[in-house]
């Protein structure tokens, strides 16, 4: 079974390779047209063939949805705001990402919000759907990709991938706004939780939370979180190193994660017990994961 790989990340890597190697700066990474010939896997059970993105120009924007755009921020100021947005939950209606609300925000308004932060959107049409996307790298090693699905000039839903920075003991995660405890505190107890696991050629683990009331799905995934052999093991989601954090916001999400083994079957917890554990002491937010229940 293949691990989740970002098709957009592969696209960017190909683009960067052509442009030359060097350390990533915390600025917008422009993209250019490139046809990717091979399919990649969004989740352990969802296959998505990569579309081709082309940069489009957007009006100079405001962080709030307003017809009066603001000037684009200086890179240093935009970088600090993006760091804050990743650390602290927003105050807009749920589901919401940086002021963009599925079903309510137009593609022009979304472009205004992102352009205010110096982020250029790339656009494409693929399998009858229109998409816009941005990619941003922080100097800490964290990167984020946002893919908007456009329907009738509105943002219908969006998919977000965070590639976390390397976790340091005693240092809060830079993506704290999307961590399990923050989402549970903001949206309430998940409707359900499930797990995906695979042991070949190496161990892979994913924890998936569903918030039906907020049209939100989040997946935390990583390698070597569980032992190389099936069996019972301890998992500590609040302190472990994840390789990716995926979020799907809005109704009818495009290429959502595949269904996993329910929490109640893979652990001895109920969803209520899981929620209390995740919102308690992060150093003790651990549970026993039973790998033997997976085929």
N, C-alpha and C positions, 0 to 999 in steps of 0.2 A: 504493500500500500504506500502510495506517495504521500509525503508530508505536504501541508498547505504551502503553496508558493505564490507570491504575488506576481501576477502577469505584468502589472504596471511597473513593479520593481525590476523585473527582467528587461522590460522595455527601456527603462531608464539606464540600467547597467550597460546595455548595448549602445545607447546614445553616448554615455560617458566614456566608454571604451574608444569610440571613434574620436571623441574630442580630446583624449589624453588623460593620464592619471594624475591625481593630486588629492590633497586633503579636502574634504567637503566643507564648504563654508555655509553659515546659517543664512543662506539667501535662496531665492527661488531658483529651481533648476529647470530651465526651459527645455521643452521637448521638441522633436521634429518628427516628421512622418517616417515611420519604419514599419514594415510588414513583418509580423512574427509568424513563422510557419507552423510552430508546434503548439498543441494545447497544453495548458498548465492547470493545476488543481487548486481550486479555492478552498475547499475543505476535503476531508477524507472521502466524501461521497459525492462531491459536486464538481463537474468539469466545465471549464469556461475557456473558450478560444479567444485569444486576445484580439481586441479591436485595434485600429490605428488611430492615434490622436493627433490633432493638428492645433497649434496654438491659435487662439482667437483673441481679439482685443475686447476689453470691457471698460466701461466708464470708470473714472476715478471715484471711489466709493466712500460710504460711511459704514461703521460697524452696525448701526441700527438700520432697519429697513426704512429708507427715506428717499424721496425723489431728488433730494438735494445732496449730491455726493460731496465727500470731503477729500482733501489731498491725500495722496499716498504717503504713508509714514516713512521716515528714514529707516534703513535696515536695522540699526541698533534698537530703535524704539519698537519697531514691529516685532523683532525677535523677543524682546521682553514681554510684550503683550501676548504673543503666542505661547510663551512659557507659562504665563499666568492662566491662560485659557485651558492649558493642558493640566494644570495643577488644581484649579478651583472650579467647582460646578457653576454653570451659568445660571442666570435668573429668568431665562425666557421659558415660555410654555413648553411642556414636554410633548413629544420628543423634539429635541432642539440641539443644533450643533453650531456654536459660535454665532447665534442669531438667525440661523437658517432653519426654517420649520417646514417639514415635508407637507405638501399639499397647500401651503399658504405662501411660500416665498417664490417669486418669479426667478427665472434664470438671470435676468438683468440685475435684480436685487442681490442675488447670491454673488454675482460677479462684482457688484459694488462692495459688498462686505469683504470679500477675499482680496480684491485689488487694493483696498485701504491698507491691508497688511502687506502689500507688495507681492501678492501671490497671483500669478497668471494662470488662467484656466486654459486647458486644452480640450478640444471638442471632437466628437466623432459620432457617426451613426452606425450601429451594429445590430444585426438581426432585428431590424425594424424599430429599434429604440435609440433615442438620442442620449449621449453621455457627455458630461464635462468632468474634468479631473484636475487636481493640483497635487504637487509633491513638495515637501519641505524637509530639510535636514537641520537639526540643531547641532551645535558644536559638542554636545555631550555624547553624541552617538545615536540619540533618538531620532527617528524619522517618522513622518506621517504622510499617508496618502488618503485623499478623499475623492470618491467617485460619485458624482451626482447623476441620477436618472431623471431625464427631462421628459415631461409629458404635457403637451399643449402649453408650452412656455412656462410651466411651473416645475419646481423641484418635487418630483413624485416621491422619491425616497433617496437614501444615499448609503454608501458602504464606506467604512473608514478602516484603515489598517494602521496600527501603531507598531513600529518596530522599536521596542524599549531599549533604553540605554543599559549598560551593564550594571546590575544591581550591586549596591555597596551597603555593607552592614551599618545600620544606624542612620542611613540617609533615605529620606522619603522618596518614593518613586516620582519621576517628573510627570508621569501620566496619572497622577493621583485622582483626577476628576473622573477617570473611567475605571478605577479599581473596584473590586467587588464590594467593599464596604461602602464606598461613596455612592455607587448606583443603588444599593439596597436602601441606604438612608434616604436617597432622593426619591426613588420610585416605589419603595415598599418591598415586601417579600416577593421574590420571583414567583411567577406562575408555575414554573418547573425548572429543574436543573438536570442536566445529563452529562455523560462523559463519553469521550472517544479515546480508545487506546489501541496501540499497535506495537508489535515487538520485532518487526522485521523490515529492513535489515538492522534497524536500531530502535530503541524504545521511543515511542511518541505518546504524548498525553494532551488532551484538550478538555477543558471544563466549559460548559455552555449554559448560560443563564437566559431565561426567556421572561420578559416583562410584557405580558399581553396588553395590559392597560395602557402602556406607553408605546406600543408598537416598536419594541426594542429587543434585539437579540445581541448578546455579546459572547465571544469565544476567546478564552485564554489558552494558548497552546505553546508547547515547548518540547524539546528533546531531552532525554536523560532525566526527566522529572521522576519517572518510575524506573525500577530496576530493569536490567536487560532480560530477565526471566519473569514469566507470569508468577503471580502470588500476591500476598498482602503486603502493602507498603504504606508508609506515612507520607501524606502530601500536605504541604503548608502553602496555600495559594497567596497568602499575604506577604510572604518573604521569599518565595522561590523565584528563580530567574525564568521569565517567559520570553520566548523568541518572537511572539506576535500576539497582538490583541486586535481582534476584529469586532466591529460593531455594525449592525444593520439597523437603520432607523427609518420608520415610515411603513405604510401599508404595502403589501405585495412586494417584499424585498426581492431584489434580483440576486440569484445564486446564493441563497441562504445556506447555512451549514447543514450537513447531513444529520439525521437523527442518531443519537447515541443511546447508551444504556442509562436508564433512569437512576437518579441519585439514590433512591430507596433500595435499589438492587445492588448498586456498586459500593454502597456504604451502609452503615447502620442508622443513618440519620433521616429525619423528615426534612422537608423544605424549611419548616419553621426553625428546627434545631440548627440547620445549616446557616440560616440567616442570622441567628443569634451568635453563632460561632464566628462568622465573618465580620460582624460589627463589634466584636469584643476585642480583647488584647491581641494585636496582630502577631505577637511572638508565641501565642498559644493557639492560634487559629489553624489547627492541624486536625486531620482526620485519617482514619485507616481506609485505604482504597483497596478493594478486592479485585485484582486483575483476573482471577479465575473465572469470573462471570462473563468474560468476553470470549467470543468464538475465535 
